[in-house]
Amino acid sequence: MARRPARKRKPDPALPILQLKIRLLDVSPMVWRRLLVPATTSLQELHGILQVAMG
């Protein structure tokens, strides 16, 4: 089954932005990323963002 590409949204200046700190457990040295994502980001979109951010 083919996956649909993620929808691209235009940023809305009034939209809240969430700051997330993501870290990998049991890895030394600590690997972490700080991400800024729109509050309307779906779980499916967040999954893709995390995959790209963490490599």
CHARMM internal coordinates of N, CA and C (Angstrom, degrees):
IC EDIT
DIST 1 N 1 CA 1.4471
DIST 1 CA 1 C 1.5301
ANGL 1 N 1 CA 1 C 108.62
DIST 1 C 2 N 1.3202
ANGL 1 CA 1 C 2 N 118.08
DIHE 1 N 1 CA 1 C 2 N 128.67
DIST 2 N 2 CA 1.4623
ANGL 1 C 2 N 2 CA 122.85
DIHE 1 CA 1 C 2 N 2 CA -179.15
DIST 2 CA 2 C 1.5286
ANGL 2 N 2 CA 2 C 110.25
DIHE 1 C 2 N 2 CA 2 C -76.97
DIST 2 C 3 N 1.3146
ANGL 2 CA 2 C 3 N 115.36
DIHE 2 N 2 CA 2 C 3 N 141.98
DIST 3 N 3 CA 1.4560
ANGL 2 C 3 N 3 CA 120.42
DIHE 2 CA 2 C 3 N 3 CA 178.23
DIST 3 CA 3 C 1.5203
ANGL 3 N 3 CA 3 C 109.43
DIHE 2 C 3 N 3 CA 3 C -90.65
DIST 3 C 4 N 1.3087
ANGL 3 CA 3 C 4 N 114.78
DIHE 3 N 3 CA 3 C 4 N 142.92
DIST 4 N 4 CA 1.4614
ANGL 3 C 4 N 4 CA 119.92
DIHE 3 CA 3 C 4 N 4 CA 176.12
DIST 4 CA 4 C 1.5131
ANGL 4 N 4 CA 4 C 109.45
DIHE 3 C 4 N 4 CA 4 C -76.97
DIST 4 C 5 N 1.3318
ANGL 4 CA 4 C 5 N 118.76
DIHE 4 N 4 CA 4 C 5 N 140.06
DIST 5 N 5 CA 1.4642
ANGL 4 C 5 N 5 CA 119.60
DIHE 4 CA 4 C 5 N 5 CA 176.12
DIST 5 CA 5 C 1.5172
ANGL 5 N 5 CA 5 C 110.22
DIHE 4 C 5 N 5 CA 5 C -67.92
DIST 5 C 6 N 1.3229
ANGL 5 CA 5 C 6 N 115.73
DIHE 5 N 5 CA 5 C 6 N 149.08
DIST 6 N 6 CA 1.4602
ANGL 5 C 6 N 6 CA 120.48
DIHE 5 CA 5 C 6 N 6 CA 180.00
DIST 6 CA 6 C 1.5232
ANGL 6 N 6 CA 6 C 109.98
DIHE 5 C 6 N 6 CA 6 C -63.77
DIST 6 C 7 N 1.3151
ANGL 6 CA 6 C 7 N 115.55
DIHE 6 N 6 CA 6 C 7 N 141.89
DIST 7 N 7 CA 1.4634
ANGL 6 C 7 N 7 CA 119.95
DIHE 6 CA 6 C 7 N 7 CA 177.70
DIST 7 CA 7 C 1.5205
ANGL 7 N 7 CA 7 C 109.30
DIHE 6 C 7 N 7 CA 7 C -73.75
DIST 7 C 8 N 1.3123
ANGL 7 CA 7 C 8 N 115.49
DIHE 7 N 7 CA 7 C 8 N 139.84
DIST 8 N 8 CA 1.4564
ANGL 7 C 8 N 8 CA 120.18
DIHE 7 CA 7 C 8 N 8 CA 176.19
DIST 8 CA 8 C 1.5176
ANGL 8 N 8 CA 8 C 107.42
DIHE 7 C 8 N 8 CA 8 C -97.87
DIST 8 C 9 N 1.3205
ANGL 8 CA 8 C 9 N 115.35
DIHE 8 N 8 CA 8 C 9 N 128.49
DIST 9 N 9 CA 1.4578
ANGL 8 C 9 N 9 CA 120.50
DIHE 8 CA 8 C 9 N 9 CA -179.88
DIST 9 CA 9 C 1.5158
ANGL 9 N 9 CA 9 C 109.49
DIHE 8 C 9 N 9 CA 9 C -110.80
DIST 9 C 10 N 1.3225
ANGL 9 CA 9 C 10 N 114.78
DIHE 9 N 9 CA 9 C 10 N 148.90
DIST 10 N 10 CA 1.4562
ANGL 9 C 10 N 10 CA 119.25
DIHE 9 CA 9 C 10 N 10 CA 173.85
DIST 10 CA 10 C 1.5237
ANGL 10 N 10 CA 10 C 107.93
DIHE 9 C 10 N 10 CA 10 C -79.24
DIST 10 C 11 N 1.3388
ANGL 10 CA 10 C 11 N 117.73
DIHE 10 N 10 CA 10 C 11 N 136.09
DIST 11 N 11 CA 1.4608
ANGL 10 C 11 N 11 CA 119.34
DIHE 10 CA 10 C 11 N 11 CA 179.69
DIST 11 CA 11 C 1.5282
ANGL 11 N 11 CA 11 C 111.23
DIHE 10 C 11 N 11 CA 11 C -64.23
DIST 11 C 12 N 1.3132
ANGL 11 CA 11 C 12 N 115.77
DIHE 11 N 11 CA 11 C 12 N 137.47
DIST 12 N 12 CA 1.4628
ANGL 11 C 12 N 12 CA 122.40
DIHE 11 CA 11 C 12 N 12 CA 176.72
DIST 12 CA 12 C 1.5172
ANGL 12 N 12 CA 12 C 107.42
DIHE 11 C 12 N 12 CA 12 C -108.86
DIST 12 C 13 N 1.3391
ANGL 12 CA 12 C 13 N 118.67
DIHE 12 N 12 CA 12 C 13 N 118.38
DIST 13 N 13 CA 1.4619
ANGL 12 C 13 N 13 CA 120.77
DIHE 12 CA 12 C 13 N 13 CA -176.46
DIST 13 CA 13 C 1.5283
ANGL 13 N 13 CA 13 C 113.10
DIHE 12 C 13 N 13 CA 13 C -60.52
DIST 13 C 14 N 1.3274
ANGL 13 CA 13 C 14 N 118.13
DIHE 13 N 13 CA 13 C 14 N -23.35
DIST 14 N 14 CA 1.4610
ANGL 13 C 14 N 14 CA 120.39
DIHE 13 CA 13 C 14 N 14 CA -179.60
DIST 14 CA 14 C 1.5276
ANGL 14 N 14 CA 14 C 112.28
DIHE 13 C 14 N 14 CA 14 C -85.73
DIST 14 C 15 N 1.3202
ANGL 14 CA 14 C 15 N 117.80
DIHE 14 N 14 CA 14 C 15 N -7.95
DIST 15 N 15 CA 1.4571
ANGL 14 C 15 N 15 CA 122.47
DIHE 14 CA 14 C 15 N 15 CA -176.70
DIST 15 CA 15 C 1.5268
ANGL 15 N 15 CA 15 C 111.26
DIHE 14 C 15 N 15 CA 15 C -77.11
DIST 15 C 16 N 1.3271
ANGL 15 CA 15 C 16 N 118.28
DIHE 15 N 15 CA 15 C 16 N 134.08
DIST 16 N 16 CA 1.4706
ANGL 15 C 16 N 16 CA 119.46
DIHE 15 CA 15 C 16 N 16 CA 177.82
DIST 16 CA 16 C 1.5313
ANGL 16 N 16 CA 16 C 111.24
DIHE 15 C 16 N 16 CA 16 C -66.93
DIST 16 C 17 N 1.3096
ANGL 16 CA 16 C 17 N 115.16
DIHE 16 N 16 CA 16 C 17 N 144.66
DIST 17 N 17 CA 1.4636
ANGL 16 C 17 N 17 CA 122.75
DIHE 16 CA 16 C 17 N 17 CA 177.34
DIST 17 CA 17 C 1.5229
ANGL 17 N 17 CA 17 C 107.86
DIHE 16 C 17 N 17 CA 17 C -112.09
DIST 17 C 18 N 1.3261
ANGL 17 CA 17 C 18 N 116.63
DIHE 17 N 17 CA 17 C 18 N 133.85
DIST 18 N 18 CA 1.4657
ANGL 17 C 18 N 18 CA 121.59
DIHE 17 CA 17 C 18 N 18 CA 177.93
DIST 18 CA 18 C 1.5208
ANGL 18 N 18 CA 18 C 109.21
DIHE 17 C 18 N 18 CA 18 C -100.29
DIST 18 C 19 N 1.3122
ANGL 18 CA 18 C 19 N 116.25
DIHE 18 N 18 CA 18 C 19 N 137.50
DIST 19 N 19 CA 1.4609
ANGL 18 C 19 N 19 CA 121.63
DIHE 18 CA 18 C 19 N 19 CA 175.35
DIST 19 CA 19 C 1.5325
ANGL 19 N 19 CA 19 C 107.19
DIHE 18 C 19 N 19 CA 19 C -104.29
DIST 19 C 20 N 1.3191
ANGL 19 CA 19 C 20 N 115.94
DIHE 19 N 19 CA 19 C 20 N 121.15
DIST 20 N 20 CA 1.4625
ANGL 19 C 20 N 20 CA 121.34
DIHE 19 CA 19 C 20 N 20 CA -178.46
DIST 20 CA 20 C 1.5191
ANGL 20 N 20 CA 20 C 109.49
DIHE 19 C 20 N 20 CA 20 C -114.95
DIST 20 C 21 N 1.3177
ANGL 20 CA 20 C 21 N 117.31
DIHE 20 N 20 CA 20 C 21 N 137.00
DIST 21 N 21 CA 1.4633
ANGL 20 C 21 N 21 CA 121.17
DIHE 20 CA 20 C 21 N 21 CA 171.86
DIST 21 CA 21 C 1.5231
ANGL 21 N 21 CA 21 C 106.36
DIHE 20 C 21 N 21 CA 21 C -109.76
DIST 21 C 22 N 1.3219
ANGL 21 CA 21 C 22 N 115.67
DIHE 21 N 21 CA 21 C 22 N 117.33
DIST 22 N 22 CA 1.4599
ANGL 21 C 22 N 22 CA 122.42
DIHE 21 CA 21 C 22 N 22 CA -176.79
DIST 22 CA 22 C 1.5194
ANGL 22 N 22 CA 22 C 107.83
DIHE 21 C 22 N 22 CA 22 C -111.85
DIST 22 C 23 N 1.3405
ANGL 22 CA 22 C 23 N 117.31
DIHE 22 N 22 CA 22 C 23 N 130.96
DIST 23 N 23 CA 1.4651
ANGL 22 C 23 N 23 CA 119.55
DIHE 22 CA 22 C 23 N 23 CA 176.93
DIST 23 CA 23 C 1.5197
ANGL 23 N 23 CA 23 C 110.18
DIHE 22 C 23 N 23 CA 23 C -136.83
DIST 23 C 24 N 1.3199
ANGL 23 CA 23 C 24 N 114.89
DIHE 23 N 23 CA 23 C 24 N 151.42
DIST 24 N 24 CA 1.4520
ANGL 23 C 24 N 24 CA 121.31
DIHE 23 CA 23 C 24 N 24 CA 177.11
DIST 24 CA 24 C 1.5188
ANGL 24 N 24 CA 24 C 108.86
DIHE 23 C 24 N 24 CA 24 C -90.31
DIST 24 C 25 N 1.3089
ANGL 24 CA 24 C 25 N 116.92
DIHE 24 N 24 CA 24 C 25 N 130.60
DIST 25 N 25 CA 1.4588
ANGL 24 C 25 N 25 CA 121.48
DIHE 24 CA 24 C 25 N 25 CA 178.98
DIST 25 CA 25 C 1.5209
ANGL 25 N 25 CA 25 C 110.59
DIHE 24 C 25 N 25 CA 25 C -82.42
DIST 25 C 26 N 1.3130
ANGL 25 CA 25 C 26 N 116.26
DIHE 25 N 25 CA 25 C 26 N 153.61
DIST 26 N 26 CA 1.4675
ANGL 25 C 26 N 26 CA 123.57
DIHE 25 CA 25 C 26 N 26 CA 175.16
DIST 26 CA 26 C 1.5230
ANGL 26 N 26 CA 26 C 112.98
DIHE 25 C 26 N 26 CA 26 C 59.38
DIST 26 C 27 N 1.3384
ANGL 26 CA 26 C 27 N 117.17
DIHE 26 N 26 CA 26 C 27 N 34.00
DIST 27 N 27 CA 1.4605
ANGL 26 C 27 N 27 CA 122.05
DIHE 26 CA 26 C 27 N 27 CA 176.85
DIST 27 CA 27 C 1.5155
ANGL 27 N 27 CA 27 C 107.62
DIHE 26 C 27 N 27 CA 27 C -126.07
DIST 27 C 28 N 1.3273
ANGL 27 CA 27 C 28 N 115.88
DIHE 27 N 27 CA 27 C 28 N 133.27
DIST 28 N 28 CA 1.4577
ANGL 27 C 28 N 28 CA 120.03
DIHE 27 CA 27 C 28 N 28 CA 178.13
DIST 28 CA 28 C 1.5186
ANGL 28 N 28 CA 28 C 108.43
DIHE 27 C 28 N 28 CA 28 C -128.27
DIST 28 C 29 N 1.3012
ANGL 28 CA 28 C 29 N 119.24
DIHE 28 N 28 CA 28 C 29 N 128.56
DIST 29 N 29 CA 1.4704
ANGL 28 C 29 N 29 CA 127.92
DIHE 28 CA 28 C 29 N 29 CA -0.44
DIST 29 CA 29 C 1.5227
ANGL 29 N 29 CA 29 C 110.91
DIHE 28 C 29 N 29 CA 29 C -71.15
DIST 29 C 30 N 1.3356
ANGL 29 CA 29 C 30 N 115.41
DIHE 29 N 29 CA 29 C 30 N 162.42
DIST 30 N 30 CA 1.4590
ANGL 29 C 30 N 30 CA 120.71
DIHE 29 CA 29 C 30 N 30 CA -176.69
DIST 30 CA 30 C 1.5330
ANGL 30 N 30 CA 30 C 110.65
DIHE 29 C 30 N 30 CA 30 C -59.84
DIST 30 C 31 N 1.3237
ANGL 30 CA 30 C 31 N 115.65
DIHE 30 N 30 CA 30 C 31 N 135.31
DIST 31 N 31 CA 1.4571
ANGL 30 C 31 N 31 CA 122.53
DIHE 30 CA 30 C 31 N 31 CA 176.98
DIST 31 CA 31 C 1.5154
ANGL 31 N 31 CA 31 C 107.02
DIHE 30 C 31 N 31 CA 31 C -113.84
DIST 31 C 32 N 1.3338
ANGL 31 CA 31 C 32 N 116.45
DIHE 31 N 31 CA 31 C 32 N 122.31
DIST 32 N 32 CA 1.4545
ANGL 31 C 32 N 32 CA 119.59
DIHE 31 CA 31 C 32 N 32 CA -179.55
DIST 32 CA 32 C 1.5206
ANGL 32 N 32 CA 32 C 110.32
DIHE 31 C 32 N 32 CA 32 C -147.60
DIST 32 C 33 N 1.3272
ANGL 32 CA 32 C 33 N 114.92
DIHE 32 N 32 CA 32 C 33 N 159.92
DIST 33 N 33 CA 1.4527
ANGL 32 C 33 N 33 CA 122.39
DIHE 32 CA 32 C 33 N 33 CA 177.84
DIST 33 CA 33 C 1.5237
ANGL 33 N 33 CA 33 C 108.39
DIHE 32 C 33 N 33 CA 33 C -139.30
DIST 33 C 34 N 1.3031
ANGL 33 CA 33 C 34 N 116.14
DIHE 33 N 33 CA 33 C 34 N 145.14
DIST 34 N 34 CA 1.4645
ANGL 33 C 34 N 34 CA 121.48
DIHE 33 CA 33 C 34 N 34 CA 172.38
DIST 34 CA 34 C 1.5250
ANGL 34 N 34 CA 34 C 106.79
DIHE 33 C 34 N 34 CA 34 C -108.67
DIST 34 C 35 N 1.3297
ANGL 34 CA 34 C 35 N 115.89
DIHE 34 N 34 CA 34 C 35 N 124.24
DIST 35 N 35 CA 1.4626
ANGL 34 C 35 N 35 CA 121.54
DIHE 34 CA 34 C 35 N 35 CA -176.12
DIST 35 CA 35 C 1.5190
ANGL 35 N 35 CA 35 C 109.99
DIHE 34 C 35 N 35 CA 35 C -119.22
DIST 35 C 36 N 1.3162
ANGL 35 CA 35 C 36 N 115.71
DIHE 35 N 35 CA 35 C 36 N 143.23
DIST 36 N 36 CA 1.4621
ANGL 35 C 36 N 36 CA 122.27
DIHE 35 CA 35 C 36 N 36 CA 172.09
DIST 36 CA 36 C 1.5219
ANGL 36 N 36 CA 36 C 106.83
DIHE 35 C 36 N 36 CA 36 C -112.63
DIST 36 C 37 N 1.3256
ANGL 36 CA 36 C 37 N 116.42
DIHE 36 N 36 CA 36 C 37 N 119.54
DIST 37 N 37 CA 1.4611
ANGL 36 C 37 N 37 CA 120.72
DIHE 36 CA 36 C 37 N 37 CA -178.24
DIST 37 CA 37 C 1.5265
ANGL 37 N 37 CA 37 C 109.51
DIHE 36 C 37 N 37 CA 37 C -132.29
DIST 37 C 38 N 1.3199
ANGL 37 CA 37 C 38 N 117.15
DIHE 37 N 37 CA 37 C 38 N 148.10
DIST 38 N 38 CA 1.4704
ANGL 37 C 38 N 38 CA 119.71
DIHE 37 CA 37 C 38 N 38 CA 175.99
DIST 38 CA 38 C 1.5299
ANGL 38 N 38 CA 38 C 110.30
DIHE 37 C 38 N 38 CA 38 C -62.76
DIST 38 C 39 N 1.3202
ANGL 38 CA 38 C 39 N 116.17
DIHE 38 N 38 CA 38 C 39 N 146.61
DIST 39 N 39 CA 1.4647
ANGL 38 C 39 N 39 CA 121.23
DIHE 38 CA 38 C 39 N 39 CA -179.70
DIST 39 CA 39 C 1.5271
ANGL 39 N 39 CA 39 C 111.92
DIHE 38 C 39 N 39 CA 39 C -63.66
DIST 39 C 40 N 1.3110
ANGL 39 CA 39 C 40 N 117.98
DIHE 39 N 39 CA 39 C 40 N -18.21
DIST 40 N 40 CA 1.4679
ANGL 39 C 40 N 40 CA 121.24
DIHE 39 CA 39 C 40 N 40 CA -178.86
DIST 40 CA 40 C 1.5250
ANGL 40 N 40 CA 40 C 112.71
DIHE 39 C 40 N 40 CA 40 C -90.20
DIST 40 C 41 N 1.3323
ANGL 40 CA 40 C 41 N 117.93
DIHE 40 N 40 CA 40 C 41 N 5.34
DIST 41 N 41 CA 1.4610
ANGL 40 C 41 N 41 CA 121.47
DIHE 40 CA 40 C 41 N 41 CA -179.61
DIST 41 CA 41 C 1.5208
ANGL 41 N 41 CA 41 C 110.03
DIHE 40 C 41 N 41 CA 41 C -62.91
DIST 41 C 42 N 1.3176
ANGL 41 CA 41 C 42 N 116.49
DIHE 41 N 41 CA 41 C 42 N 129.25
DIST 42 N 42 CA 1.4669
ANGL 41 C 42 N 42 CA 120.41
DIHE 41 CA 41 C 42 N 42 CA 179.58
DIST 42 CA 42 C 1.5338
ANGL 42 N 42 CA 42 C 109.31
DIHE 41 C 42 N 42 CA 42 C -78.19
DIST 42 C 43 N 1.3046
ANGL 42 CA 42 C 43 N 115.86
DIHE 42 N 42 CA 42 C 43 N 164.57
DIST 43 N 43 CA 1.4595
ANGL 42 C 43 N 43 CA 120.84
DIHE 42 CA 42 C 43 N 43 CA 178.12
DIST 43 CA 43 C 1.5279
ANGL 43 N 43 CA 43 C 110.75
DIHE 42 C 43 N 43 CA 43 C -61.97
DIST 43 C 44 N 1.3210
ANGL 43 CA 43 C 44 N 117.33
DIHE 43 N 43 CA 43 C 44 N -38.63
DIST 44 N 44 CA 1.4649
ANGL 43 C 44 N 44 CA 121.67
DIHE 43 CA 43 C 44 N 44 CA 178.34
DIST 44 CA 44 C 1.5342
ANGL 44 N 44 CA 44 C 110.10
DIHE 43 C 44 N 44 CA 44 C -63.55
DIST 44 C 45 N 1.3267
ANGL 44 CA 44 C 45 N 117.10
DIHE 44 N 44 CA 44 C 45 N -43.65
DIST 45 N 45 CA 1.4680
ANGL 44 C 45 N 45 CA 120.70
DIHE 44 CA 44 C 45 N 45 CA 178.02
DIST 45 CA 45 C 1.5235
ANGL 45 N 45 CA 45 C 110.73
DIHE 44 C 45 N 45 CA 45 C -65.26
DIST 45 C 46 N 1.3389
ANGL 45 CA 45 C 46 N 116.88
DIHE 45 N 45 CA 45 C 46 N -42.18
DIST 46 N 46 CA 1.4627
ANGL 45 C 46 N 46 CA 120.78
DIHE 45 CA 45 C 46 N 46 CA 179.81
DIST 46 CA 46 C 1.5212
ANGL 46 N 46 CA 46 C 110.73
DIHE 45 C 46 N 46 CA 46 C -61.93
DIST 46 C 47 N 1.3143
ANGL 46 CA 46 C 47 N 117.21
DIHE 46 N 46 CA 46 C 47 N -38.53
DIST 47 N 47 CA 1.4615
ANGL 46 C 47 N 47 CA 121.24
DIHE 46 CA 46 C 47 N 47 CA 177.85
DIST 47 CA 47 C 1.5316
ANGL 47 N 47 CA 47 C 110.18
DIHE 46 C 47 N 47 CA 47 C -57.89
DIST 47 C 48 N 1.3203
ANGL 47 CA 47 C 48 N 116.92
DIHE 47 N 47 CA 47 C 48 N -47.31
DIST 48 N 48 CA 1.4626
ANGL 47 C 48 N 48 CA 121.24
DIHE 47 CA 47 C 48 N 48 CA 178.55
DIST 48 CA 48 C 1.5243
ANGL 48 N 48 CA 48 C 112.05
DIHE 47 C 48 N 48 CA 48 C -63.08
DIST 48 C 49 N 1.3134
ANGL 48 CA 48 C 49 N 116.93
DIHE 48 N 48 CA 48 C 49 N -41.18
DIST 49 N 49 CA 1.4674
ANGL 48 C 49 N 49 CA 121.81
DIHE 48 CA 48 C 49 N 49 CA 178.76
DIST 49 CA 49 C 1.5339
ANGL 49 N 49 CA 49 C 109.83
DIHE 48 C 49 N 49 CA 49 C -62.02
DIST 49 C 50 N 1.3271
ANGL 49 CA 49 C 50 N 116.99
DIHE 49 N 49 CA 49 C 50 N -44.49
DIST 50 N 50 CA 1.4721
ANGL 49 C 50 N 50 CA 120.76
DIHE 49 CA 49 C 50 N 50 CA 179.63
DIST 50 CA 50 C 1.5195
ANGL 50 N 50 CA 50 C 111.29
DIHE 49 C 50 N 50 CA 50 C -63.76
DIST 50 C 51 N 1.3226
ANGL 50 CA 50 C 51 N 116.96
DIHE 50 N 50 CA 50 C 51 N -40.36
DIST 51 N 51 CA 1.4689
ANGL 50 C 51 N 51 CA 120.11
DIHE 50 CA 50 C 51 N 51 CA 179.31
DIST 51 CA 51 C 1.5145
ANGL 51 N 51 CA 51 C 111.34
DIHE 50 C 51 N 51 CA 51 C -60.90
DIST 51 C 52 N 1.3253
ANGL 51 CA 51 C 52 N 116.91
DIHE 51 N 51 CA 51 C 52 N -42.10
DIST 52 N 52 CA 1.4568
ANGL 51 C 52 N 52 CA 121.21
DIHE 51 CA 51 C 52 N 52 CA -179.86
DIST 52 CA 52 C 1.5319
ANGL 52 N 52 CA 52 C 110.46
DIHE 51 C 52 N 52 CA 52 C -71.00
DIST 52 C 53 N 1.3286
ANGL 52 CA 52 C 53 N 116.81
DIHE 52 N 52 CA 52 C 53 N -43.98
DIST 53 N 53 CA 1.4645
ANGL 52 C 53 N 53 CA 120.51
DIHE 52 CA 52 C 53 N 53 CA -175.88
DIST 53 CA 53 C 1.5255
ANGL 53 N 53 CA 53 C 112.70
DIHE 52 C 53 N 53 CA 53 C -66.23
DIST 53 C 54 N 1.3214
ANGL 53 CA 53 C 54 N 117.02
DIHE 53 N 53 CA 53 C 54 N -35.94
DIST 54 N 54 CA 1.4683
ANGL 53 C 54 N 54 CA 119.70
DIHE 53 CA 53 C 54 N 54 CA -175.69
DIST 54 CA 54 C 1.5273
ANGL 54 N 54 CA 54 C 111.98
DIHE 53 C 54 N 54 CA 54 C -93.16
DIST 54 C 55 N 1.3199
ANGL 54 CA 54 C 55 N 117.01
DIHE 54 N 54 CA 54 C 55 N -5.78
DIST 55 N 55 CA 1.4785
ANGL 54 C 55 N 55 CA 120.03
DIHE 54 CA 54 C 55 N 55 CA 175.37
DIST 55 CA 55 C 1.4523
ANGL 55 N 55 CA 55 C 110.86
DIHE 54 C 55 N 55 CA 55 C 87.79
END
COOR INIT
IC SEED 1 N 1 CA 1 C
IC BUILD
